[in-house]
Amino acid sequence: MLKFLCGVLLTLGSVFGPCAQAASVLFLSPGSTNEAFWVSYGQFMQAAATDLGMDLRILYSQRMPELTIAQARTALQGPDRPDYLVFANEQYVAPQILRLAQGSGVKLFMVNASLTDNQLSLLGDRPDRLGSLVPNDEEGGYLMLNELIRQHPPAVPGQSIELLAFSGLKITPSAQLREKGMLRALAEHPQVRLRQLVYSGWTRERAYEQAKMLFRRYPQVSLVWSANDEMAFGAMQAYAETGGRPGVDALFSAFNTSPAALKAIVDGRLSVLLGGHFTLGGWALVELHDIDQGVELNQYGGRDRLIPLLQLIDKAQAKRMLAMGDSPDFGVDFRHLSAKGRPTSYRYPFSLQTLMR
């Protein structure tokens, strides 16, 4: 079993000679190699690593937190330790990883989900925890439902607009925050009635099975909010099987700019799409490169930062992003983003616009 747990490995990057002194980075991806989001996330990280001259490896945990812990244990306590370990606090694995890292000499950086306030108060600050980058998940959930409602025809007097919501995992911070944003928008629109919120574990299959039952139970639903693209596609499949037309009879929304989601926005099956957070790992490597060069992050915006990466993607932007997928470096000069040698007024331009220049 341990061999299996430690064997899910994807090695990326080139081998550097001893004179190159390339900083080594290991990213523990909470996703799998069949998830378009985490694949594009890794590709963007690799583009950054290549540009910045860093040695990057990525391990995928296949959505199993026990595998993440096993991978971290091997990396932090084995003989081949990286200079930097990058990971997400998915399913609240961070405290265990921080305990494993004690005395290892490996520096830690968190992406997508950082320590909760409770975890931070219990664990305190540590010199080996360099910082974190997280996206605007709560705002993303809010923006997505607001845009769905904006696109929907006004409610008939005396009737409500019916909504279904598909969230990820209850114990995943990004799912909790997106759901919180959705509920904030819902409170501002009393004409919209949330019929049911279900947890689909980020998977298309689970959302499909749930949606088949929910569309039978609530045949008047005309808005569908989903916390990622896979769940949106599962719900859309179930809706189409009822004879409904996604994008016409009901409006669907999703997070993540996978090629399939971008194409669905272009052809109108998806009405609302938010994305941009697949870039977080690449931006984290820019900061790690700078730390390796002696840059003090506190002088350039802080060690722990929430970045407004999630934004609404329209059809024109979706077409540009689809075309961008053919560029191995995503058209970004990562070295140019470094804060090294810049005045302390400089702020890292981490945004989707940096890709679209």
DRENKOL-728685 format. One record per residue (C-alpha): residue in three letters; residue number from 0; x, y, z. Coordinates in steps of 0.001 Angstrom, whole numbers, plus 524288, in hexadecimal, padded with zeros to 5 digits. Example, Ala and Ser with C-alpha at 12.3 -4.5 7.8 and 13.67 -1.06 7.14 Angstrom:
BEGIN
   code   pos    east   north      up
    Ala     0   8300C   7EE6C   81E78
    Ser     1   83566   7FBDC   81BE4
END
This chain:
BEGIN
   code   pos    east   north      up
    Met     0   80000   80000   80000
    Leu     1   80AF7   80965   8037F
    Lys     2   8113B   806F7   7F65D
    Phe     3   80477   80ADE   7EFF1
    Leu     4   802FA   816D8   7F88D
    Cys     5   8108D   81BA4   7F571
    Gly     6   81055   81750   7E755
    Val     7   806A1   820C2   7E153
    Leu     8   81123   82982   7DBDF
    Leu     9   8125A   8329C   7D06D
    Thr    10   82002   83819   7CECD
    Leu    11   820D6   844DE   7C78E
    Gly    12   82C12   84DC7   7C41D
    Ser    13   839F8   84B6B   7C007
    Val    14   8455D   845EF   7C778
    Phe    15   84EB5   85082   7CBBC
    Gly    16   85D20   84E3B   7CD5D
    Pro    17   863E1   850CC   7DA6E
    Cys    18   868E7   85DF7   7D5CF
    Ala    19   85B52   862C7   7D24E
    Gln    20   85704   862BC   7E0B0
    Ala    21   848D4   862C6   7DC62
    Ala    22   83F14   86434   7E75B
    Ser    23   83742   8579C   7E872
    Val    24   82894   85856   7EA79
    Leu    25   81EDC   84D71   7ED35
    Phe    26   8106E   85054   7EB60
    Leu    27   8069E   8473E   7F1CC
    Ser    28   7FABB   84891   7E909
    Pro    29   7EE04   844B5   7EFBA
    Gly    30   7E7F6   8412A   7E29C
    Ser    31   7EA10   83680   7D8A2
    Thr    32   7F020   83561   7CB45
    Asn    33   7E278   833F4   7C524
    Glu    34   7DDAD   84115   7CA5D
    Ala    35   7DF49   84BA5   7C021
    Phe    36   7E0B4   85635   7CA7F
    Trp    37   7EC23   84FCD   7D188
    Val    38   7F29B   84BEC   7C4BA
    Ser    39   7F250   85A0A   7BFE1
    Tyr    40   7F6B2   85E73   7CD65
    Gly    41   802AB   855B5   7CC3A
    Gln    42   80570   85A0E   7BE4E
    Phe    43   80566   86845   7C285
    Met    44   80E81   86512   7CDDC
    Gln    45   817A2   85E05   7C497
    Ala    46   817E3   869BD   7BB6C
    Ala    47   81BB9   87241   7C6FD
    Ala    48   825F7   868A5   7CBDE
    Thr    49   82C4E   86795   7BE7F
    Asp    50   82CBA   87658   7BCFA
    Leu    51   83212   87883   7CAA5
    Gly    52   83C1D   86D81   7CA3B
    Met    53   835E8   865AD   7D53B
    Asp    54   83537   856E6   7D698
    Leu    55   826D0   85340   7D82B
    Arg    56   82066   8464B   7DB92
    Ile    57   811D5   84427   7DD2B
    Leu    58   80B3B   83930   7E4A9
    Tyr    59   7FCA6   83711   7E2F8
    Ser    60   7F4E3   831BD   7EE79
    Gln    61   7E8D2   82D8F   7E6C2
    Arg    62   7E001   834E4   7F06A
    Met    63   7E49C   82C3C   7FBAD
    Pro    64   7E99E   83423   8074A
    Glu    65   7F053   82826   80D01
    Leu    66   7F864   82772   80088
    Thr    67   7FC3A   835C3   801D8
    Ile    68   800FF   83303   80FBD
    Ala    69   808A9   8270D   80B3F
    Gln    70   80EF4   82EDF   80045
    Ala    71   8125D   839D3   809B8
    Arg    72   81857   83037   8136A
    Thr    73   82107   82A59   808EE
    Ala    74   8251D   837C1   803EB
    Leu    75   82799   83DC4   81142
    Gln    76   82DD6   8324D   81844
    Gly    77   83465   82AFB   80D29
    Pro    78   84217   82CF5   807A7
    Asp    79   83E11   834B0   7FB84
    Arg    80   83809   840CE   80176
    Pro    81   83406   84C71   7F911
    Asp    82   837C9   85A56   7FC6A
    Tyr    83   8297E   85E49   7FC2E
    Leu    84   81CD5   856D9   7FE42
    Val    85   81080   85CDE   7F862
    Phe    86   80340   85776   7FC59
    Ala    87   7F4FB   85AEA   7FEA9
    Asn    88   7EDA8   859C8   80B81
    Glu    89   7E3DE   8511A   80483
    Gln    90   7DBA8   84957   80E1C
    Tyr    91   7E396   85008   818CF
    Val    92   7F02F   84857   816EF
    Ala    93   7F902   85405   81A18
    Pro    94   7FACB   851A7   828D2
    Gln    95   7FFAB   843CD   82667
    Ile    96   808FC   84869   81BCD
    Leu    97   80E31   85334   82492
    Arg    98   810BD   84947   82F56
    Leu    99   817D6   84061   825C7
    Ala   100   82013   84BE6   8212E
    Gln   101   82582   84EF8   82EC7
    Gly   102   83446   84E93   82DEC
    Ser   103   83471   84A31   81FAD
    Gly   104   83AC9   8567B   81A67
    Val   105   83074   8572E   80FAE
    Lys   106   8299E   8643D   80DD0
    Leu   107   81AC5   863F6   80C7E
    Phe   108   81179   86BD2   803F0
    Met   109   802BC   86A18   802F2
    Val   110   7FA01   86C7E   7F73A
    Asn   111   7EB43   86C91   7F4C1
    Ala   112   7E7CA   86A1A   80307
    Ser   113   7F02C   86EC4   80E4D
    Leu   114   7EF39   86CBA   81CEE
    Thr   115   7E21C   86FC1   82306
    Asp   116   7E1C2   879C3   82DFD
    Asn   117   7E023   86EC9   837E9
    Gln   118   7EB92   86720   8325A
    Leu   119   7F418   87347   8325A
    Ser   120   7F0EC   87646   84093
    Leu   121   7F429   8684C   8447A
    Leu   122   8007B   866D0   83C43
    Gly   123   805C7   87495   83D58
    Asp   124   80F88   87A9E   83401
    Arg   125   81B68   87308   82F8A
    Pro   126   82796   8771E   8280C
    Asp   127   82641   86BBE   81E94
    Arg   128   8189D   87030   81A4D
    Leu   129   81C29   87A3E   80FFF
    Gly   130   80E9C   87EB5   80BF8
    Ser   131   80283   87BBC   8040D
    Leu   132   7FABF   87FDD   7F82A
    Val   133   7EC15   87D70   7F7D6
    Pro   134   7E191   881C2   7EE30
    Asn   135   7D53A   889B1   7F0B3
    Asp   136   7CC6D   87DCB   7F22B
    Glu   137   7C1B8   8845B   7FA19
    Glu   138   7C0D5   88F8A   7F076
    Gly   139   7C0E2   885B1   7E55A
    Gly   140   7B4EC   87EAF   7EAA2
    Tyr   141   7AE2C   88BC4   7EC45
    Leu   142   7B195   890A4   7DE9E
    Met   143   7AD22   88411   7D836
    Leu   144   79F81   883F2   7DDF1
    Asn   145   79DC7   8928F   7DBBB
    Glu   146   7A125   890D7   7CD63
    Leu   147   797FE   88525   7CC0B
    Ile   148   78CE1   88D46   7D1A8
    Arg   149   7904B   898D6   7C909
    Gln   150   78F3B   89071   7BCD8
    His   151   78255   88A24   7C0F6
    Pro   152   77565   89062   7BCB3
    Pro   153   76E62   89774   7C7EC
    Ala   154   765FE   88F1A   7D0C2
    Val   155   75782   88E45   7CD8C
    Pro   156   74FD9   895D2   7D810
    Gly   157   74C4C   88CA7   7E32C
    Gln   158   75625   8825F   7DED8
    Ser   159   76462   87FF5   7E224
    Ile   160   7703D   87C47   7D9F9
    Glu   161   77499   86EC6   7DE45
    Leu   162   782E7   86B93   7E09C
    Leu   163   78AE0   85F39   7E2C3
    Ala   164   798D1   85FAE   7E80F
    Phe   165   7A388   8556C   7E6D7
    Ser   166   7AEEE   85732   7F02A
    Gly   167   7BB8F   84F8C   7F1CD
    Leu   168   7BF71   849A5   7FED9
    Lys   169   7BA75   84ECA   80BD8
    Ile   170   7C826   84E69   81196
    Thr   171   7CEA6   855BB   80667
    Pro   172   7D0F3   86441   80925
    Ser   173   7CF05   86857   7FAEF
    Ala   174   7C1C0   8618C   7FA6E
    Gln   175   7BDA0   867BD   80748
    Leu   176   7C18E   87550   802C5
    Arg   177   7BB15   8743B   7F56D
    Glu   178   7AEBC   86F63   7FBFB
    Lys   179   7AF58   87AC3   8059C
    Gly   180   7B046   88461   7FA44
    Met   181   7A4D8   87DDF   7F367
    Leu   182   79C8A   87F22   7FFAE
    Arg   183   7A04D   88D78   8010A
    Ala   184   79B7A   89022   7F33C
    Leu   185   78F45   88827   7F5D9
    Ala   186   78BF8   890AD   801A4
    Glu   187   78C21   89C97   7F8B3
    His   188   78251   89691   7EF25
    Pro   189   775E7   89240   7F648
    Gln   190   76F88   88ECD   7E93C
    Val   191   778FC   8833D   7E82E
    Arg   192   77604   876E9   7EFF1
    Leu   193   780B9   86D1C   7F2CB
    Arg   194   77A0E   85FF9   7F193
    Gln   195   7858A   857B1   7F5EC
    Leu   196   79435   85832   7F7F6
    Val   197   79B5F   84B42   7F65E
    Tyr   198   7A983   8471B   7F7CE
    Ser   199   7AE8E   84018   7EBD2
    Gly   200   7BCD1   83E55   7EFA6
    Trp   201   7C172   8462E   7E3BC
    Thr   202   7BDED   83AC1   7DABE
    Arg   203   7B5B0   83A3F   7CE74
    Glu   204   7B079   82CB1   7D196
    Arg   205   7AB6A   83033   7DF0E
    Ala   206   7A52B   83CDA   7DA3E
    Tyr   207   79EBB   83588   7CF07
    Glu   208   7988A   82B8C   7D822
    Gln   209   793E8   83614   7E18A
    Ala   210   78ED5   83EC6   7D694
    Lys   211   786A6   833E3   7D09A
    Met   212   77F1F   8330D   7DD4E
    Leu   213   77EC3   841C2   7DFCB
    Phe   214   77966   84580   7D26C
    Arg   215   76E63   83BC1   7D467
    Arg   216   76BC4   8413E   7E1E1
    Tyr   217   76C7F   84F83   7DD97
    Pro   218   7683D   85054   7CF44
    Gln   219   7673A   85F35   7CF97
    Val   220   7759F   86183   7D262
    Ser   221   77B69   86B3F   7C8BE
    Leu   222   78852   86F06   7CF6F
    Val   223   79350   86593   7D2AA
    Trp   224   79F37   869F4   7DA7E
    Ser   225   7AB03   860C3   7DABF
    Ala   226   7B7C2   86255   7E230
    Asn   227   7BFC1   85C63   7D71B
    Asp   228   7BE9F   858A0   7C8CF
    Glu   229   7BDF7   849DD   7CAA0
    Met   230   7B1E4   84AD2   7D339
    Ala   231   7ABB5   8547D   7C9BE
    Phe   232   7AD83   84AE3   7BE86
    Gly   233   7A774   83FEA   7C680
    Ala   234   79B9F   84871   7C987
    Met   235   79A9C   84CCA   7BB53
    Gln   236   79AA4   83EB3   7B6A8
    Ala   237   78F9F   83B32   7BFFB
    Tyr   238   787EA   84738   7BBE0
    Ala   239   7896B   8441F   7AD6D
    Glu   240   7844E   83668   7B003
    Thr   241   777AB   83C6D   7B50E
    Gly   242   77614   8433B   7A7F1
    Gly   243   77AD0   8505A   7AD12
    Arg   244   78467   858DE   7A59A
    Pro   245   78FDF   85E0B   7ADB5
    Gly   246   791C4   86C6F   7AAEF
    Val   247   783D2   86DDD   7A5FA
    Asp   248   77A08   867B6   7AF61
    Ala   249   7832A   868AA   7BB10
    Leu   250   78FA2   87058   7BD56
    Phe   251   79BA0   86911   7C23B
    Ser   252   7A813   86E52   7C85A
    Ala   253   7B570   86918   7CC0F
    Phe   254   7C2FD   86C0A   7D130
    Asn   255   7CF71   8680A   7C9E3
    Thr   256   7D45F   86B66   7BC52
    Ser   257   7D61D   85DA3   7B71B
    Pro   258   7D591   85CAE   7A83D
    Ala   259   7C83C   85612   7A952
    Ala   260   7C2ED   8610A   7B1E5
    Leu   261   7C862   86B8C   7A8F1
    Lys   262   7C21A   864F8   79D31
    Ala   263   7B534   863E9   7A499
    Ile   264   7B55E   8729C   7A70C
    Val   265   7B841   87532   798BA
    Asp   266   7AD0E   86C7E   79406
    Gly   267   7A395   87181   79E63
    Arg   268   7A11B   8650B   7A61D
    Leu   269   7A7AB   86B50   7B1E4
    Ser   270   7A279   878E5   7B4E1
    Val   271   7AC1F   87CF9   7BF7F
    Leu   272   7BA48   878E6   7C158
    Leu   273   7C44B   87D7A   7CB37
    Gly   274   7D2A5   87A59   7CA77
    Gly   275   7E09D   87ECA   7CBCA
    His   276   7E4BB   87788   7D819
    Phe   277   7EBCE   86CE1   7D062
    Thr   278   7F713   876B1   7D013
    Leu   279   7F94D   876B0   7DED6
    Gly   280   80406   86C67   7DEB8
    Gly   281   80BA6   873BD   7D456
    Trp   282   80A92   8806F   7DBDD
    Ala   283   80F0F   87945   7E824
    Leu   284   81B5F   8750E   7E0F1
    Val   285   81E42   8834E   7DD8F
    Glu   286   81DD4   8867A   7EC1B
    Leu   287   8260E   87A95   7EFC3
    His   288   83003   87E64   7E572
    Asp   289   830B2   88BD9   7EB96
    Ile   290   831F0   88670   7F964
    Asp   291   83D2B   87E18   7F451
    Gln   292   84341   88AB1   7EF3E
    Gly   293   84215   89147   7FC7E
    Val   294   835A5   8991C   7FA0B
    Glu   295   82D8D   89BF6   80640
    Leu   296   81F3D   899C8   802A7
    Asn   297   81A66   8A28E   80DA1
    Gln   298   81FF9   8AE0E   8060C
    Tyr   299   81857   8AA75   7F9CB
    Gly   300   80A5F   8A85B   7FE21
    Gly   301   80BD9   89EAF   80948
    Arg   302   80E9C   89057   80B91
    Asp   303   80076   88BDF   80C02
    Arg   304   7F81B   8916A   8013F
    Leu   305   7EA89   88FEC   7FB9B
    Ile   306   7EAF0   892F1   7ED0D
    Pro   307   7DEA6   89698   7E54D
    Leu   308   7E1AA   88CAE   7DAA4
    Leu   309   7D3E3   8877E   7D8D7
    Gln   310   7CCBE   88F98   7CEC4
    Leu   311   7C189   88E18   7C550
    Ile   312   7C5CD   8889C   7B82A
    Asp   313   7BE25   88D40   7AC51
    Lys   314   7BDE5   886FE   79ED4
    Ala   315   7C8BB   88F88   7993C
    Gln   316   7D1BE   88C75   7A4AF
    Ala   317   7CE4F   87E14   7A3BF
    Lys   318   7D286   87DE5   79580
    Arg   319   7DF65   88482   798F8
    Met   320   7E202   87ADF   7A3DE
    Leu   321   7DF27   86F59   79B03
    Ala   322   7E924   874A8   79157
    Met   323   7F2CD   876D4   79C6B
    Gly   324   7F2D2   8685D   79F96
    Asp   325   7FBA0   8660F   793DE
    Ser   326   80693   86E3F   799EF
    Pro   327   80F8E   86651   7A2D7
    Asp   328   81362   87275   7AAAB
    Phe   329   80592   8783B   7AAC4
    Gly   330   80B7A   884A1   7A51E
    Val   331   810A4   888DB   7B287
    Asp   332   81E78   88D6D   7B56C
    Phe   333   81EEC   888D3   7C38F
    Arg   334   82C7F   88E78   7C5D3
    His   335   8274E   89C03   7C2B8
    Leu   336   81D93   89AC7   7CDFE
    Ser   337   8284D   8997C   7D83C
    Ala   338   82923   8A3AE   7E2FD
    Lys   339   837E7   8A220   7E3A7
    Gly   340   83E43   8AF96   7E2C0
    Arg   341   8313A   8B6BE   7E1F8
    Pro   342   82CD0   8C1A7   7EB19
    Thr   343   8244D   8BD66   7F68C
    Ser   344   818BA   8C41C   7F013
    Tyr   345   818A9   8B8FB   7E60E
    Arg   346   80D81   8AF5C   7E6E0
    Tyr   347   80D35   8A250   7DFD5
    Pro   348   803C4   8A33E   7D442
    Phe   349   7FD9E   89603   7D6CA
    Ser   350   7F11C   895F3   7CEE5
    Leu   351   7EAB5   88FE9   7C30B
    Gln   352   7ED7C   89C94   7BBC4
    Thr   353   7FC09   89985   7BC97
    Leu   354   7F95C   88DC3   7B3E6
    Met   355   7F109   89554   7AA56
    Arg   356   7FA1B   8A069   7A704
END
